[in-house]
Amino acid sequence: MKKFELINRARKILGLGEEACWEEIVQRYRELTKKSHPDKGKNTTEKIKKINWAYDILKDYYLHYPLSFRKEDVEKLDLEERLKKQFWEGDWLSGKK
């Protein structure tokens, strides 16, 4: 199975959308493990194995994905900074960019 297919399958098992931050991944993992804990009912062993597998795949991807610390890349992620540049620092009212 290709890397994308593994990651896509893992995110679907955890019920995540196409984008999620690490905090969302961990939160969803915890919710599902609580709900599917073997003490909660019968036949949850396979389900918990699947959840753990999915979490491990996403964790591995997250931990090995290169992060950029370049100013332009960090600012792309900062919505407030993007909006400031787009609307307040430019002369957008006069039509100049």
Secondary structure, 3 states (H helix, E strand, C coil): CCHHHHHHHHHHHCCCCCCCCHHHHHHHHHHHHHHCCHHHCCCCHHHHHHHHHHHHHHHHHHHHCCCCCCHHHHHHHCHHHHHHHHHHHCCCCCCCC
